[in-house]
Structures are given as C-alpha cells and as structure tokens.
C-alpha cells in the first residue's frame, strides 16, 4: 500500500521522492522554480535547534524551508539517499535546470 508523507516529517539524513504539491499561488510556483516537482529526490540535511526551519538538499542546492511551507510538499516513504543522487547525477537529462527543462 502506498502512503504519502509530508516533507516536514523527514529527519536529518533521510530522503524521499516528491509525489505532489499542495497549496496554490506564489509559494507553489516558487517550489516549482526550485525544481520541487513530482519525482525529485529531496534530502533533509539539518534541523535547527528549535525545529524550524530545516535545510534540504534539492537538486544539488541547499534550501531552508519553514515547517509550514514544507507541509505543502507530499513525499513517498523516506530512505537513505545515495551519493549519486546527493550530487545530482541521478537526474535524467530532461530534469536538468535550464529553459524548457520542466
């Protein structure tokens, strides 16, 4: 059985594939601009001492997200990220950044 989780539920060292985005408007568009689209592997790197924000590795860039924003990102089951995915080499050619990549 498939279960969706929230990005905000990842612990440091865990990764998951994005399955969908909730919400609308500017924040959803910002996620898409950052490359947070279904199929993208996102890894939680750090959690601040108070728990908010958290740092995530998204397509080779470290992005800090507030918990309320990370709750708009749906993911699959957490797993340990492979070094290849961590460096962004696991992306297909059509997923690389650039004009018309998405």
N, CA, C and O atoms as a GROMACS GRO file, in nm:
protein
  408
    1UNK      N    1   0.084  -0.118   0.000
    1UNK     CA    2   0.000   0.000   0.000
    1UNK      C    3   0.088   0.124   0.000
    1UNK      O    4   0.186   0.131   0.074
    2UNK      N    5   0.054   0.221  -0.082
    2UNK     CA    6   0.131   0.343  -0.094
    2UNK      C    7   0.081   0.446   0.006
    2UNK      O    8  -0.039   0.464   0.022
    3UNK      N    9   0.174   0.513   0.072
    3UNK     CA   10   0.138   0.614   0.168
    3UNK      C   11   0.215   0.742   0.140
    3UNK      O   12   0.335   0.737   0.111
    4UNK      N   13   0.148   0.854   0.147
    4UNK     CA   14   0.215   0.982   0.129
    4UNK      C   15   0.250   1.040   0.265
    4UNK      O   16   0.173   1.029   0.361
    5UNK      N   17   0.365   1.101   0.272
    5UNK     CA   18   0.412   1.168   0.392
    5UNK      C   19   0.435   1.315   0.359
    5UNK      O   20   0.426   1.356   0.243
    6UNK      N   21   0.464   1.392   0.460
    6UNK     CA   22   0.497   1.533   0.441
    6UNK      C   23   0.648   1.550   0.442
    6UNK      O   24   0.718   1.479   0.514
    7UNK      N   25   0.698   1.644   0.364
    7UNK     CA   26   0.841   1.672   0.363
    7UNK      C   27   0.888   1.712   0.502
    7UNK      O   28   1.000   1.679   0.542
    8UNK      N   29   0.805   1.782   0.576
    8UNK     CA   30   0.843   1.829   0.709
    8UNK      C   31   0.866   1.714   0.807
    8UNK      O   32   0.925   1.735   0.913
    9UNK      N   33   0.820   1.593   0.774
    9UNK     CA   34   0.838   1.479   0.865
    9UNK      C   35   0.972   1.409   0.847
    9UNK      O   36   1.005   1.320   0.925
   10UNK      N   37   1.051   1.448   0.745
   10UNK     CA   38   1.182   1.387   0.726
   10UNK      C   39   1.277   1.428   0.838
   10UNK      O   40   1.273   1.542   0.886
   11UNK      N   41   1.361   1.334   0.878
   11UNK     CA   42   1.464   1.360   0.978
   11UNK      C   43   1.597   1.379   0.905
   11UNK      O   44   1.612   1.330   0.793
   12UNK      N   45   1.692   1.449   0.966
   12UNK     CA   46   1.823   1.465   0.901
   12UNK      C   47   1.883   1.330   0.861
   12UNK      O   48   1.885   1.235   0.939
   13UNK      N   49   1.932   1.325   0.736
   13UNK     CA   50   1.988   1.201   0.683
   13UNK      C   51   1.889   1.120   0.602
   13UNK      O   52   1.929   1.026   0.534
   14UNK      N   53   1.761   1.155   0.607
   14UNK     CA   54   1.660   1.085   0.529
   14UNK      C   55   1.630   1.162   0.401
   14UNK      O   56   1.644   1.284   0.396
   15UNK      N   57   1.589   1.088   0.300
   15UNK     CA   58   1.549   1.148   0.172
   15UNK      C   59   1.417   1.085   0.130
   15UNK      O   60   1.378   0.980   0.181
   16UNK      N   61   1.350   1.150   0.038
   16UNK     CA   62   1.224   1.098  -0.015
   16UNK      C   63   1.199   1.161  -0.152
   16UNK      O   64   1.252   1.268  -0.183
   17UNK      N   65   1.117   1.094  -0.231
   17UNK     CA   66   1.077   1.149  -0.362
   17UNK      C   67   0.949   1.229  -0.345
   17UNK      O   68   0.856   1.188  -0.276
   18UNK      N   69   0.946   1.343  -0.411
   18UNK     CA   70   0.827   1.428  -0.409
   18UNK      C   71   0.718   1.359  -0.491
   18UNK      O   72   0.742   1.311  -0.601
   19UNK      N   73   0.598   1.353  -0.435
   19UNK     CA   74   0.484   1.295  -0.505
   19UNK      C   75   0.381   1.399  -0.545
   19UNK      O   76   0.299   1.374  -0.634
   20UNK      N   77   0.384   1.516  -0.482
   20UNK     CA   78   0.289   1.620  -0.518
   20UNK      C   79   0.306   1.746  -0.436
   20UNK      O   80   0.376   1.746  -0.334
   21UNK      N   81   0.242   1.852  -0.481
   21UNK     CA   82   0.245   1.980  -0.412
   21UNK      C   83   0.102   2.021  -0.377
   21UNK      O   84   0.010   2.004  -0.457
   22UNK      N   85   0.086   2.073  -0.258
   22UNK     CA   86  -0.043   2.127  -0.215
   22UNK      C   87  -0.035   2.279  -0.224
   22UNK      O   88   0.070   2.336  -0.256
   23UNK      N   89  -0.145   2.342  -0.197
   23UNK     CA   90  -0.147   2.487  -0.197
   23UNK      C   91  -0.153   2.544  -0.338
   23UNK      O   92  -0.156   2.471  -0.437
   24UNK      N   93  -0.154   2.676  -0.344
   24UNK     CA   94  -0.164   2.743  -0.473
   24UNK      C   95  -0.092   2.876  -0.464
   24UNK      O   96  -0.048   2.918  -0.357
   25UNK      N   97  -0.082   2.941  -0.576
   25UNK     CA   98  -0.027   3.075  -0.580
   25UNK      C   99   0.124   3.081  -0.583
   25UNK      O  100   0.190   2.995  -0.641
   26UNK      N  101   0.176   3.185  -0.519
   26UNK     CA  102   0.318   3.215  -0.526
   26UNK      C  103   0.410   3.110  -0.467
   26UNK      O  104   0.516   3.083  -0.524
   27UNK      N  105   0.371   3.049  -0.355
   27UNK     CA  106   0.458   2.951  -0.294
   27UNK      C  107   0.468   2.824  -0.378
   27UNK      O  108   0.576   2.766  -0.390
   28UNK      N  109   0.358   2.782  -0.437
   28UNK     CA  110   0.360   2.664  -0.525
   28UNK      C  111   0.451   2.692  -0.646
   28UNK      O  112   0.528   2.605  -0.686
   29UNK      N  113   0.440   2.810  -0.701
   29UNK     CA  114   0.523   2.848  -0.815
   29UNK      C  115   0.671   2.852  -0.775
   29UNK      O  116   0.758   2.812  -0.852
   30UNK      N  117   0.699   2.901  -0.654
   30UNK     CA  118   0.837   2.907  -0.605
   30UNK      C  119   0.895   2.767  -0.591
   30UNK      O  120   1.010   2.743  -0.627
   31UNK      N  121   0.816   2.673  -0.538
   31UNK     CA  122   0.861   2.534  -0.529
   31UNK      C  123   0.897   2.480  -0.667
   31UNK      O  124   1.000   2.415  -0.685
   32UNK      N  125   0.811   2.506  -0.764
   32UNK     CA  126   0.836   2.458  -0.900
   32UNK      C  127   0.962   2.523  -0.958
   32UNK      O  128   1.039   2.456  -1.028
   33UNK      N  129   0.983   2.650  -0.930
   33UNK     CA  130   1.104   2.719  -0.977
   33UNK      C  131   1.230   2.658  -0.916
   33UNK      O  132   1.335   2.656  -0.980
   34UNK      N  133   1.220   2.610  -0.792
   34UNK     CA  134   1.333   2.546  -0.724
   34UNK      C  135   1.356   2.403  -0.772
   34UNK      O  136   1.455   2.341  -0.735
   35UNK      N  137   1.264   2.351  -0.852
   35UNK     CA  138   1.278   2.214  -0.901
   35UNK      C  139   1.206   2.112  -0.816
   35UNK      O  140   1.227   1.992  -0.833
   36UNK      N  141   1.122   2.156  -0.725
   36UNK     CA  142   1.046   2.064  -0.641
   36UNK      C  143   0.921   2.024  -0.719
   36UNK      O  144   0.816   2.088  -0.710
   37UNK      N  145   0.935   1.918  -0.797
   37UNK     CA  146   0.826   1.865  -0.877
   37UNK      C  147   0.818   1.714  -0.851
   37UNK      O  148   0.914   1.657  -0.799
   38UNK      N  149   0.708   1.650  -0.885
   38UNK     CA  150   0.698   1.506  -0.862
   38UNK      C  151   0.815   1.430  -0.924
   38UNK      O  152   0.852   1.453  -1.040
   39UNK      N  153   0.873   1.340  -0.845
   39UNK     CA  154   0.987   1.261  -0.888
   39UNK      C  155   1.120   1.312  -0.837
   39UNK      O  156   1.219   1.238  -0.841
   40UNK      N  157   1.126   1.435  -0.789
   40UNK     CA  158   1.250   1.493  -0.738
   40UNK      C  159   1.286   1.431  -0.604
   40UNK      O  160   1.200   1.417  -0.517
   41UNK      N  161   1.413   1.395  -0.587
   41UNK     CA  162   1.461   1.344  -0.458
   41UNK      C  163   1.502   1.463  -0.373
   41UNK      O  164   1.580   1.548  -0.416
   42UNK      N  165   1.448   1.469  -0.250
   42UNK     CA  166   1.479   1.576  -0.156
   42UNK      C  167   1.535   1.510  -0.030
   42UNK      O  168   1.476   1.416   0.023
   43UNK      N  169   1.648   1.561   0.018
   43UNK     CA  170   1.711   1.506   0.138
   43UNK      C  171   1.711   1.611   0.248
   43UNK      O  172   1.744   1.727   0.223
   44UNK      N  173   1.674   1.571   0.368
   44UNK     CA  174   1.681   1.660   0.484
   44UNK      C  175   1.825   1.657   0.536
   44UNK      O  176   1.876   1.551   0.573
   45UNK      N  177   1.889   1.772   0.538
   45UNK     CA  178   2.028   1.781   0.584
   45UNK      C  179   2.038   1.820   0.731
   45UNK      O  180   2.108   1.754   0.808
   46UNK      N  181   1.969   1.926   0.769
   46UNK     CA  182   1.981   1.979   0.904
   46UNK      C  183   1.845   2.023   0.955
   46UNK      O  184   1.756   2.060   0.879
   47UNK      N  185   1.832   2.018   1.085
   47UNK     CA  186   1.714   2.072   1.152
   47UNK      C  187   1.765   2.172   1.254
   47UNK      O  188   1.857   2.140   1.330
   48UNK      N  189   1.709   2.291   1.256
   48UNK     CA  190   1.756   2.391   1.352
   48UNK      C  191   1.725   2.343   1.494
   48UNK      O  192   1.637   2.259   1.513
   49UNK      N  193   1.794   2.396   1.593
   49UNK     CA  194   1.773   2.351   1.730
   49UNK      C  195   1.628   2.363   1.777
   49UNK      O  196   1.581   2.282   1.858
   50UNK      N  197   1.557   2.461   1.728
   50UNK     CA  198   1.417   2.477   1.766
   50UNK      C  199   1.322   2.406   1.669
   50UNK      O  200   1.201   2.409   1.687
   51UNK      N  201   1.379   2.342   1.565
   51UNK     CA  202   1.298   2.264   1.472
   51UNK      C  203   1.250   2.337   1.349
   51UNK      O  204   1.197   2.275   1.257
   52UNK      N  205   1.268   2.468   1.344
   52UNK     CA  206   1.218   2.544   1.230
   52UNK      C  207   1.316   2.657   1.199
   52UNK      O  208   1.340   2.737   1.288
   53UNK      N  209   1.372   2.668   1.083
   53UNK     CA  210   1.348   2.592   0.960
   53UNK      C  211   1.438   2.467   0.953
   53UNK      O  212   1.519   2.441   1.041
   54UNK      N  213   1.419   2.392   0.845
   54UNK     CA  214   1.502   2.276   0.815
   54UNK      C  215   1.573   2.303   0.683
   54UNK      O  216   1.521   2.372   0.596
   55UNK      N  217   1.693   2.246   0.668
   55UNK     CA  218   1.770   2.260   0.544
   55UNK      C  219   1.754   2.133   0.462
   55UNK      O  220   1.769   2.022   0.514
   56UNK      N  221   1.722   2.148   0.334
   56UNK     CA  222   1.701   2.036   0.244
   56UNK      C  223   1.794   2.048   0.125
   56UNK      O  224   1.824   2.158   0.078
   57UNK      N  225   1.840   1.934   0.076
   57UNK     CA  226   1.919   1.930  -0.046
   57UNK      C  227   1.823   1.898  -0.160
   57UNK      O  228   1.764   1.790  -0.165
   58UNK      N  229   1.807   1.994  -0.251
   58UNK     CA  230   1.715   1.980  -0.363
   58UNK      C  231   1.793   2.006  -0.491
   58UNK      O  232   1.835   2.119  -0.517
   59UNK      N  233   1.812   1.902  -0.572
   59UNK     CA  234   1.882   1.914  -0.700
   59UNK      C  235   2.017   1.981  -0.687
   59UNK      O  236   2.054   2.063  -0.771
   60UNK      N  237   2.092   1.946  -0.582
   60UNK     CA  238   2.226   1.999  -0.564
   60UNK      C  239   2.236   2.131  -0.492
   60UNK      O  240   2.346   2.180  -0.468
   61UNK      N  241   2.123   2.191  -0.455
   61UNK     CA  242   2.123   2.318  -0.383
   61UNK      C  243   2.065   2.298  -0.244
   61UNK      O  244   1.970   2.221  -0.226
   62UNK      N  245   2.121   2.366  -0.145
   62UNK     CA  246   2.070   2.359  -0.008
   62UNK      C  247   1.969   2.471   0.010
   62UNK      O  248   2.001   2.589  -0.009
   63UNK      N  249   1.847   2.433   0.046
   63UNK     CA  250   1.736   2.528   0.062
   63UNK      C  251   1.679   2.513   0.203
   63UNK      O  252   1.653   2.402   0.247
   64UNK      N  253   1.659   2.624   0.273
   64UNK     CA  254   1.596   2.622   0.404
   64UNK      C  255   1.447   2.652   0.387
   64UNK      O  256   1.409   2.750   0.323
   65UNK      N  257   1.364   2.566   0.446
   65UNK     CA  258   1.219   2.583   0.438
   65UNK      C  259   1.158   2.585   0.578
   65UNK      O  260   1.197   2.507   0.665
   66UNK      N  261   1.062   2.673   0.597
   66UNK     CA  262   0.987   2.672   0.722
   66UNK      C  263   0.898   2.548   0.724
   66UNK      O  264   0.861   2.496   0.619
   67UNK      N  265   0.865   2.503   0.843
   67UNK     CA  266   0.784   2.383   0.857
   67UNK      C  267   0.648   2.399   0.789
   67UNK      O  268   0.601   2.306   0.724
   68UNK      N  269   0.585   2.514   0.802
   68UNK     CA  270   0.453   2.532   0.742
   68UNK      C  271   0.459   2.526   0.589
   68UNK      O  272   0.363   2.483   0.525
   69UNK      N  273   0.572   2.567   0.530
   69UNK     CA  274   0.587   2.556   0.385
   69UNK      C  275   0.621   2.413   0.344
   69UNK      O  276   0.572   2.364   0.242
   70UNK      N  277   0.704   2.345   0.423
   70UNK     CA  278   0.740   2.206   0.393
   70UNK      C  279   0.621   2.112   0.405
   70UNK      O  280   0.622   2.004   0.347
   71UNK      N  281   0.518   2.152   0.478
   71UNK     CA  282   0.398   2.069   0.492
   71UNK      C  283   0.314   2.069   0.364
   71UNK      O  284   0.222   1.988   0.351
   72UNK      N  285   0.344   2.157   0.271
   72UNK     CA  286   0.273   2.161   0.143
   72UNK      C  287   0.333   2.067   0.040
   72UNK      O  288   0.281   2.054  -0.071
   73UNK      N  289   0.443   2.001   0.076
   73UNK     CA  290   0.510   1.910  -0.017
   73UNK      C  291   0.486   1.767   0.028
   73UNK      O  292   0.524   1.728   0.139
   74UNK      N  293   0.424   1.688  -0.059
   74UNK     CA  294   0.396   1.547  -0.030
   74UNK      C  295   0.510   1.461  -0.083
   74UNK      O  296   0.562   1.485  -0.191
   75UNK      N  297   0.548   1.359  -0.004
   75UNK     CA  298   0.656   1.270  -0.044
   75UNK      C  299   0.615   1.124  -0.024
   75UNK      O  300   0.514   1.095   0.041
   76UNK      N  301   0.695   1.035  -0.081
   76UNK     CA  302   0.677   0.892  -0.058
   76UNK      C  303   0.749   0.852   0.070
   76UNK      O  304   0.778   0.936   0.156
   77UNK      N  305   0.778   0.722   0.082
   77UNK     CA  306   0.847   0.671   0.200
   77UNK      C  307   0.990   0.726   0.208
   77UNK      O  308   1.056   0.739   0.105
   78UNK      N  309   1.037   0.760   0.329
   78UNK     CA  310   1.175   0.806   0.345
   78UNK      C  311   1.276   0.693   0.320
   78UNK      O  312   1.245   0.576   0.343
   79UNK      N  313   1.394   0.728   0.272
   79UNK     CA  314   1.502   0.633   0.252
   79UNK      C  315   1.634   0.706   0.268
   79UNK      O  316   1.637   0.829   0.275
   80UNK      N  317   1.744   0.633   0.273
   80UNK     CA  318   1.877   0.693   0.281
   80UNK      C  319   1.921   0.729   0.139
   80UNK      O  320   1.918   0.644   0.050
   81UNK      N  321   1.960   0.854   0.117
   81UNK     CA  322   1.997   0.899  -0.017
   81UNK      C  323   2.130   0.838  -0.059
   81UNK      O  324   2.221   0.823   0.022
   82UNK      N  325   2.141   0.803  -0.187
   82UNK     CA  326   2.265   0.753  -0.243
   82UNK      C  327   2.354   0.871  -0.276
   82UNK      O  328   2.305   0.980  -0.306
   83UNK      N  329   2.483   0.850  -0.272
   83UNK     CA  330   2.579   0.958  -0.302
   83UNK      C  331   2.555   1.014  -0.443
   83UNK      O  332   2.568   1.135  -0.464
   84UNK      N  333   2.521   0.928  -0.538
   84UNK     CA  334   2.496   0.971  -0.676
   84UNK      C  335   2.380   1.070  -0.682
   84UNK      O  336   2.388   1.172  -0.751
   85UNK      N  337   2.270   1.039  -0.609
   85UNK     CA  338   2.155   1.130  -0.608
   85UNK      C  339   2.188   1.258  -0.532
   85UNK      O  340   2.140   1.365  -0.567
   86UNK      N  341   2.270   1.246  -0.429
   86UNK     CA  342   2.307   1.361  -0.348
   86UNK      C  343   2.381   1.465  -0.432
   86UNK      O  344   2.366   1.585  -0.409
   87UNK      N  345   2.460   1.419  -0.529
   87UNK     CA  346   2.536   1.510  -0.613
   87UNK      C  347   2.457   1.555  -0.736
   87UNK      O  348   2.507   1.637  -0.813
   88UNK      N  349   2.336   1.506  -0.754
   88UNK     CA  350   2.254   1.548  -0.865
   88UNK      C  351   2.279   1.473  -0.994
   88UNK      O  352   2.221   1.507  -1.097
   89UNK      N  353   2.365   1.369  -0.992
   89UNK     CA  354   2.396   1.294  -1.112
   89UNK      C  355   2.287   1.194  -1.147
   89UNK      O  356   2.284   1.142  -1.259
   90UNK      N  357   2.197   1.166  -1.054
   90UNK     CA  358   2.093   1.068  -1.078
   90UNK      C  359   1.975   1.123  -1.157
   90UNK      O  360   1.881   1.049  -1.186
   91UNK      N  361   1.980   1.250  -1.194
   91UNK     CA  362   1.871   1.311  -1.268
   91UNK      C  363   1.880   1.274  -1.416
   91UNK      O  364   1.988   1.263  -1.472
   92UNK      N  365   1.766   1.256  -1.474
   92UNK     CA  366   1.761   1.233  -1.618
   92UNK      C  367   1.794   1.364  -1.690
   92UNK      O  368   1.779   1.472  -1.632
   93UNK      N  369   1.838   1.356  -1.813
   93UNK     CA  370   1.873   1.475  -1.890
   93UNK      C  371   1.759   1.576  -1.897
   93UNK      O  372   1.784   1.696  -1.893
   94UNK      N  373   1.637   1.530  -1.906
   94UNK     CA  374   1.523   1.622  -1.917
   94UNK      C  375   1.494   1.693  -1.787
   94UNK      O  376   1.414   1.787  -1.787
   95UNK      N  377   1.557   1.653  -1.675
   95UNK     CA  378   1.530   1.715  -1.548
   95UNK      C  379   1.635   1.818  -1.509
   95UNK      O  380   1.622   1.881  -1.403
   96UNK      N  381   1.737   1.837  -1.590
   96UNK     CA  382   1.839   1.934  -1.555
   96UNK      C  383   1.784   2.075  -1.568
   96UNK      O  384   1.690   2.099  -1.644
   97UNK      N  385   1.843   2.166  -1.495
   97UNK     CA  386   1.797   2.304  -1.497
   97UNK      C  387   1.820   2.364  -1.635
   97UNK      O  388   1.913   2.327  -1.706
   98UNK      N  389   1.737   2.457  -1.670
   98UNK     CA  390   1.753   2.526  -1.797
   98UNK      C  391   1.618   2.553  -1.861
   98UNK      O  392   1.514   2.506  -1.813
   99UNK      N  393   1.620   2.625  -1.967
   99UNK     CA  394   1.496   2.662  -2.035
   99UNK      C  395   1.424   2.539  -2.086
   99UNK      O  396   1.483   2.457  -2.156
  100UNK      N  397   1.299   2.526  -2.053
  100UNK     CA  398   1.216   2.417  -2.104
  100UNK      C  399   1.244   2.283  -2.042
  100UNK      O  400   1.199   2.181  -2.094
  101UNK      N  401   1.319   2.280  -1.931
  101UNK     CA  402   1.356   2.151  -1.871
  101UNK      C  403   1.237   2.084  -1.802
  101UNK      O  404   1.239   1.962  -1.781
  102UNK      N  405   1.136   2.159  -1.768
  102UNK     CA  406   1.024   2.101  -1.695
  102UNK      C  407   0.906   2.094  -1.786
  102UNK      O  408   0.799   2.048  -1.745
   0.00000   0.00000   0.00000
